[in-house]
Structures are given as C-alpha cells and as structure tokens.
Amino acid sequence: MYFGLVLLPFVFLYGVTALLFNHSSWMSTSDYFRSTSEPFRAVQPAVPSEIVEQIAKELSTREEFTFTGYDEDSVELINEHIFDVEEDGFRYRYRFVPMESKAFVQKTPTSEQTEPEFTVSPVDFAPDPSIAELVEVIEEEHNGSKVRIRSASDVRFVADINQEKWVLTCDLQTGRVTQNKFEEPRSEFNWRSYLLRLHKTRGYPRDGDSVRFGWAVAVDIMGLLMLFWGLSGVIMWWQMKPFRLIGGVLVLVGLLLCGFLGYWLYQAIYY
C-alpha cells in the first residue's frame, strides 16, 4: 500500500499518457476537421481491381516464375494518401481516403523560423576517421557485408561568442557543427509532447546520465510492483472462498478478451 502511495504519480502519468496516445487531438496544438472542398469529389481515384489486372497481365509474361492467377475477392485498398502543405504559419496535413473522396485535415502551427545570429558550419573539420575504420572492422567481421551508420557520437562544448555563451555540437560522422544558446531549450515546449516523451523514455543510459538512470529505476520498480499487485490480487481472491466462482469467471473472461484482442492485433500488424 505504501509503495502504491509513493508511486501514485507514476500510475496517473501512465494512465494520462496512454489516453493521449489513443486520442491525438487531446492537449494538442492542432485543429482537426473534415475538408468540404468540392475539388476532392472531382478527383477520380484509381480503381484497385484495374490496377491488379494490369499487374497480373505483366506477371503472366514473366519467365522466371509461373503466375497462375489471383483471388479477385482479396483485392482491397489499404492505407491513406497523406499530404503536407505549409501556409501562413500553419502546416496542413491532409489524410485522403481515395475510395470515399474525402479528406481529414490536421492544422498545426509551425514554429517561427528565425534567422540565426551567425552560422558556425562549415568549419575546417573532417568527419572522425575512426568511424570509417570501425566500419571496415565490422565489415570484416561479417564477411564484407555492407555497414549502415545509424548514428554517431557528438562532441559538445560551451563557447564564448559575441560576448554570449553558446553550446556548440559537432557531429563526428559528418563534421557539421550546430549551435544553440546556452541554457535555452533546443525545441519549443509542448505539454503533450513532453508527457508522451516521458512515457516513451526507456532504458538505462550508457553515458552515466544520472537523471535518466533514476527514471529507468523508477520504471523498473513500477513494472515490478504492477506484477506484484496482480499476483497478490489473485492470492487475495483465492483466499476468499465465496468469491472463487465469480472471480474465476471474470479471470476467464479477461483472458479470453486479451487473447482475442491480441490475435486480432497480430493479424492487423503482421498481415
């Protein structure tokens, strides 16, 4: 019980952020509306069956494999067209459903682009040669398979420029140097974005970041306590004999519901 009281803010955080993930318009700076523009109705979308017929005709001429036909009932149009356009300080994202000739629009204010006081890059600094050497070593370890660099370390330091303190960051992969003012955020604060990032922040840092380490410990404790609450609840239920039958039925219903939802989501995600 006392652990539960200590971790109560984390429980509320998990609950609130789960709702935010599920409802994109909540606490959002965006407006959502359905476009009523007539030109959308005039656009003739592609007919899936005609596209499939063209593909099938092409496949039937191939010599490297034998094409014997397709299931006409399996033809379907999936996903949406998504378009972005910026105008007058707003980004408009159109989600267009082709077969229904209608668009749902997300209108989001764009951050004001201010001209930097100065530009650090380019400077006479080449990418770190050790990265290329590491690539060669890894490729040799894997019989020459091509290595793709996903990210590289940065060198960051505080510099005095124009009698002000600036944080300069050098990307060791490209040699590019960027700058932002000392003790100023790198991006504009937004409550929704902040809460969702808290929810997604995970893992123990490898760079000794004590704040992220403490957050990772709290997440582990929260997860373990949720498992403990669940198991202790089952034990308490089993000890109350008058409630064993109805409790067992509810547990079965929960397992079946979880199983069905899990299977349907598996089908939707992987197929």
Secondary structure, 3 states (H helix, E strand, C coil): CHHHHHCHHHHHHHHHHHHHHHCCCCCCCCEEEEECCHHHHHCCCCCHHHHHHHHHHHHCCCCCCCCCCCCHHHCCCCCCEEEEEEECCEEEEEEEEHHHCEEEEEEEECCCCCCCCCCCCCCCCCCCHHHHHHHHHHHHHCCCCCCCCCCCCEEEEEEEECCEEEEEEEECCCCCEEEEECCCCCCCCCHHHHHHHHHHCCCCCCCCCHHHHHHHHHHHHHHHHHHHHHHHHHHHHHHCHHHHHHHHHHHHHHHHHHHHHHHHHHHHHHC
